[in-house]
Amino acid sequence: MTIGGISIILILGIVNFVLILFQMSTGLRWIKMPFGVHRKTGIAFFITASVHGLLGLIAG
């Protein structure tokens, strides 16, 4: 499964890495964001991580 020759699993892994960096930065207050933004990105991280893991299991 690829998009433009790049694996969907790789794309989701990069997205997850960016989301976890953002979560850590807002949680530690390095970046000031409202709690609602932190919560919504946490939900997005959970969904993308679940899809990333599921595709990894199917592909492996």
VEXTI-496058 format. One record per residue: residue in one letter; x, y, z of N, C-alpha, C in turn; chain; residue number from 0. Coordinates in steps of 0.001 Angstrom, whole numbers, plus 500000, padded with zeros to 6 digits. Layout:
BEGIN
   rotor      n.X      n.Y      n.Z     ca.X     ca.Y     ca.Z      c.X      c.Y      c.Z   rolo   lokol
       a        X        Y        Z        X        Y        Z        X        Y        Z      A     NUM
...
***
This chain:
BEGIN
   rotor      n.X      n.Y      n.Z     ca.X     ca.Y     ca.Z      c.X      c.Y      c.Z   rolo   lokol
       m   500840   498822   500000   500000   500000   500000   500889   501246   500000      A       0
       t   500800   501967   498909   501641   503147   498779   500817   504327   498271      A       1
       i   501313   505498   498580   500773   506746   498038   501945   507449   497368      A       2
       g   501882   507561   496053   502970   508204   495331   504302   507490   495490      A       3
       g   504276   506182   495648   505500   505409   495799   506039   505348   497220      A       4
       i   505350   505984   498177   505789   505977   499576   504782   505164   500393      A       5
       s   505277   504307   501250   504434   503439   502060   503524   504241   502994      A       6
       i   502267   503826   503081   501317   504468   503989   501782   504296   505436      A       7
       i   502377   503156   505734   502864   502896   507088   503971   503888   507452      A       8
       l   504857   504171   506505   505913   505145   506742   505333   506546   506949      A       9
       i   504375   506928   506127   503740   508244   506259   503077   508389   507624      A      10
       l   502333   507362   508043   501677   507420   509353   502702   507436   510487      A      11
       g   503824   506760   510316   504874   506786   511334   505461   508178   511493      A      12
       i   505664   508864   510385   506184   510232   510451   505160   511167   511080      A      13
       v   503887   511001   510713   502815   511817   511305   502749   511573   512811      A      14
       n   502854   510310   513229   502833   509983   514656   504007   510626   515391      A      15
       f   505175   510616   514773   506347   511225   515401   506135   512722   515612      A      16
       v   505595   513393   514605   505321   514827   514720   504262   515083   515799      A      17
       l   503218   514248   515822   502172   514432   516831   502695   514206   518247      A      18
       i   503551   513213   518448   504067   512962   519791   505010   514076   520228      A      19
       l   505779   514642   519284   506618   515790   519629   505756   516985   520034      A      20
       f   504666   517203   519313   503760   518294   519648   503103   518057   521007      A      21
       q   502677   516827   521262   502055   516490   522544   503022   516734   523704      A      22
       m   504249   516312   523545   505238   516515   524603   505527   517997   524800      A      23
       s   505635   518726   523709   505939   520160   523795   504826   520942   524473      A      24
       t   503580   520607   524163   502472   521321   524801   502257   520835   526229      A      25
       g   502490   519561   526472   502323   519034   527828   503352   519579   528799      A      26
       l   504563   519776   528323   505630   520334   529161   505647   521860   529141      A      27
       r   504705   522438   528417   504541   523898   528310   505711   524595   527640      A      28
       w   506407   523868   526736   507418   524524   525917   506721   525383   524872      A      29
       i   505564   524886   524402   504703   525625   523483   503399   525865   524226      A      30
       k   502954   527098   524271   501718   527430   524981   500529   527234   524039      A      31
       m   499681   526275   524376   498470   525996   523615   497334   525758   524597      A      32
       p   496101   526057   524185   494964   525722   525033   494862   524207   525225      A      33
       f   494268   523807   526347   494151   522383   526642   493325   521662   525584      A      34
       g   492350   522339   524990   491517   521713   523965   492320   521268   522758      A      35
       v   493308   522056   522368   494178   521688   521241   495004   520466   521616      A      36
       h   495532   520451   522832   496327   519322   523315   495484   518043   523319      A      37
       r   494247   518154   523759   493348   516997   523815   493018   516491   522411      A      38
       k   492712   517397   521487   492351   516986   520121   493525   516351   519387      A      39
       t   494726   516860   519583   495884   516234   518946   496197   514885   519588      A      40
       g   495871   514741   520868   496027   513446   521519   495092   512405   520928      A      41
       i   493872   512813   520639   492910   511910   519997   493373   511564   518588      A      42
       a   493864   512567   517854   494383   512322   516507   495577   511369   516560      A      43
       f   496438   511541   517566   497584   510656   517728   497129   509223   517992      A      44
       f   496129   509042   518839   495616   507708   519138   495085   507031   517877      A      45
       i   494328   507783   517069   493737   507214   515853   494826   506849   514842      A      46
       t   495751   507775   514587   496794   507485   513599   497733   506375   514073      A      47
       a   498006   506325   515369   498857   505248   515893   498156   503899   515772      A      48
       s   496859   503874   516000   496101   502623   515868   496095   502130   514417      A      49
       v   495854   503042   513487   495855   502663   512071   497263   502236   511641      A      50
       h   498275   502955   512095   499662   502630   511787   500005   501224   512300      A      51
       g   499621   500910   513515   499896   499597   514086   499134   498490   513380      A      52
       l   497869   498746   513078   497044   497747   512396   497605   497438   510997      A      53
       l   497968   498477   510260   498559   498256   508937   499902   497541   509038      A      54
       g   500667   497852   510082   501943   497163   510286   501755   495677   510553      A      55
       l   500721   495337   511322   500434   493931   511591   499954   493209   510336      A      56
       i   499124   493876   509547   498604   493259   508328   499724   493066   507309      A      57
       a   500588   494061   507168   501651   494014   506178   502759   493030   506559      A      58
       g   502958   492844   507868   504059   492009   508339   503740   490596   508257      A      59
***
